[in-house]
Amino acid sequence: MRELANSAIKTEETEAFFDAVLSLSSKDDCYRFFEDVCTINELCSIAQRLEVAKLLKEGNTFSTIAAKTGASTATIARVNKCIQYGAGGYDLVLKDKNKN
């Protein structure tokens, strides 16, 4: 895994936010926290990107992913770029998901 490419993401505010996320101990806690922190559209967009990443890693085509998720090809391309050249975040959570 490589270092964060964008050190601008590391601020006191993001550190506090990530500490807050890491303090959550259940899925119910996550629902409660993120319902307050995010709009429904923001949360759905984040969840959609994760599903797009999972489908890309499974080898699905852009058109199949667009049909399954409703994501635009621009979103799919952006997620694909993150998988190829990003910080490895999708790999971290998708590897954990595959272990279950």
C-alpha positions as CSV (number, residue, x, y, z in Angstrom):
1,M,0.0,0.0,0.0
2,R,1.3,3.5,-0.8
3,E,1.2,6.7,1.2
4,L,-1.7,9.1,0.8
5,A,-1.2,11.0,-2.4
6,N,-3.1,14.0,-1.2
7,S,-1.8,15.1,2.2
8,A,-4.4,18.0,2.0
9,I,-6.9,15.4,3.2
10,K,-5.1,15.2,6.6
11,T,-6.6,18.0,8.6
12,E,-7.6,18.3,12.3
13,E,-11.2,18.0,11.1
14,T,-10.7,14.8,9.1
15,E,-8.6,13.3,11.9
16,A,-11.5,14.0,14.4
17,F,-14.1,12.7,11.9
18,F,-12.1,9.4,11.4
19,D,-11.7,9.1,15.2
20,A,-15.5,9.4,15.5
21,V,-16.1,6.7,12.8
22,L,-13.6,4.4,14.5
23,S,-15.4,4.9,17.8
24,L,-18.6,3.4,16.4
25,S,-19.1,-0.2,17.7
26,S,-22.0,-1.5,15.7
27,K,-23.8,-1.3,12.3
28,D,-26.7,0.4,14.1
29,D,-24.3,3.0,15.5
30,C,-23.1,3.6,11.9
31,Y,-26.7,4.1,10.6
32,R,-27.4,6.6,13.4
33,F,-24.2,8.5,13.0
34,F,-24.2,8.7,9.2
35,E,-27.9,9.5,9.0
36,D,-27.0,12.6,11.1
37,V,-23.8,13.5,9.3
38,C,-24.7,12.8,5.6
39,T,-27.6,13.5,3.4
40,I,-29.4,10.5,2.1
41,N,-28.0,11.2,-1.4
42,E,-24.4,11.5,0.0
43,L,-24.7,8.2,1.8
44,C,-26.3,6.5,-1.2
45,S,-23.5,7.8,-3.5
46,I,-20.8,6.5,-1.2
47,A,-22.5,3.1,-1.0
48,Q,-22.9,3.1,-4.8
49,R,-19.2,3.7,-5.3
50,L,-18.3,0.8,-3.0
51,E,-20.7,-1.5,-5.0
52,V,-19.1,-0.2,-8.2
53,A,-15.6,-1.0,-6.9
54,K,-16.7,-4.5,-5.9
55,L,-18.2,-5.1,-9.4
56,L,-15.1,-3.7,-11.1
57,K,-12.8,-6.0,-9.0
58,E,-15.0,-8.9,-10.0
59,G,-14.3,-8.1,-13.7
60,N,-17.7,-6.7,-14.7
61,T,-17.8,-4.3,-17.7
62,F,-18.7,-0.6,-17.3
63,S,-22.1,-1.2,-19.1
64,T,-23.0,-4.1,-16.8
65,I,-22.0,-2.1,-13.7
66,A,-24.1,0.9,-15.0
67,A,-27.1,-1.3,-15.5
68,K,-26.8,-3.0,-12.1
69,T,-26.0,0.1,-10.0
70,G,-27.4,3.1,-11.9
71,A,-24.0,4.7,-11.7
72,S,-22.9,6.9,-14.5
73,T,-19.9,5.9,-16.7
74,A,-18.1,8.9,-15.3
75,T,-18.5,7.6,-11.7
76,I,-17.5,4.1,-12.8
77,A,-14.4,5.5,-14.5
78,R,-13.5,7.6,-11.4
79,V,-13.8,4.5,-9.1
80,N,-11.8,2.5,-11.6
81,K,-9.0,5.1,-11.5
82,C,-9.0,5.0,-7.7
83,I,-8.7,1.2,-7.8
84,Q,-5.8,1.4,-10.2
85,Y,-3.9,4.5,-8.9
86,G,-5.5,5.4,-5.5
87,A,-4.5,4.9,-1.9
88,G,-5.7,1.3,-1.7
89,G,-8.8,2.1,0.3
90,Y,-11.2,0.0,-1.7
91,D,-8.8,-2.9,-1.5
92,L,-8.8,-2.7,2.3
93,V,-12.5,-2.9,2.7
94,L,-13.2,-5.3,-0.1
95,K,-10.6,-7.8,1.2
96,D,-12.3,-7.7,4.6
97,K,-15.7,-8.2,2.9
98,N,-14.5,-11.2,1.0
99,K,-13.2,-12.9,4.2
100,N,-16.8,-13.2,5.7
